[in-house]
Every structure is written in C-alpha cells, then in structure tokens.
Amino acid sequence: MHGRVRRAEDANELFRALVAMDMAPEVIRMYGRNFITKRRSIQFGADYDYNATAKRAEEWTSCISAIRERVESVTGPVNGALVQSYPDGKAGIGWHRDAGQPEVIASLSLGAQREFGFGVATGGSCKEVWRMPLKHGSLLIIPGTVNGTLKHRVPVARLVKEPRVSVTFRRFAKRPSSSVIGPDLNHDPCPAR
C-alpha cells in the first residue's frame, strides 16, 4: 500500500468524473457460460487481455494521463489503465491473479471504502492471509512477484450502498503491439484542472 495520493477535494472531483464515463458492462465466461457482471469498465493505453470479451483500449485522455503521471512518479512507466466501476457492495471480484505477468500493478481507489484481500491458493480454493481497507483516494501497489505468488480479490460487501471506482495501471516487460498511445483531446470525460 502506498497510501493516499489524492487530496479529498481532488479525489471527490475525480471520482465524479470517472463515474460519469461511458463504461460497458463486463462479460466473463465461467463454466462454459457467459455472465454479465455488475462491474462496468473501460481501458486506456495498451490493451490488457484479461478477458476474451474485454473491449479494446481507447486512447489516453488528458484526465487518465494526468493520473498516470502521478502514479508513474511512484511506480515508473506503465502501459495501460483499466477503469472499473462497482455500483455498490454487491459488485466485487473473486480470487484471481492479474493476467500477463505484470511487473507492477498500481490501483487508485475512489468512492466507497472496500476491503481488499490477498490469499494463498490451496488445491481448488483460496485461503485469505491478509485483508486491508481501500480508502477513497488511496493507491495500492502490488509488485509482480506478489501477484505471481498470491491471489487477490475485492469481496462482496452487501452493506456498502455507495459506488467505488478503481483505476488500475500495469507495467508489462514487453509492450503489447496493439497498444494505443497519445491523448485524445477531443474526448476527455474529466474536468480541466
């Protein structure tokens, strides 16, 4: 955990702008069937092929680029960003490792506080070994070695009624050839600073 990277006022403004983005529902394939999740998402920069049905990345906007610059001051260069909106605590994400062996994962949390767990895979299940809160405006850094060793999740929290947005950046050793670079200044859902 790196800590708070946004002042409360900045985090509130950024949260409102990100929630207003035109995100698509996520479709995942499990047990031979497609499911539509409660999460919505949009990608920027390089494509992150975490899901066969994920939409392709869009060009960096000036807003996402500004967040990226701040994150890169801590992590070094990143390739892409995945913005995910969780409408309430009924939306979570189960145990997983990020695909593609990222060297570093940096996730900015905005909105409702949610729990984040790390777990050890044992057979067909996962045992939680660490849990921490993801506070509004906080940045979580996960080194690639941790992602390779432990699974992680954002568990369902039915008592949480407010939305949460995560902006997760990843750095890969080899930049995907299908990457999109450069800001699209004609399509920027974040307010000017």
Secondary structure by P-SEA (a helix, b strand, c coil): cccccccaaaaaaaaaaaaacbbbbbbbbcccbbbbcccccccccccccccccccccccccaaaaaaaaaaaaccccccbbbbbbccccccccccccccccccbbbbbbcccbbbbbbbbbccccccccbbbbbccbbbbbbcaaaaacccccccccccccbbbbbbbbbbbccccccccccccccccccccc
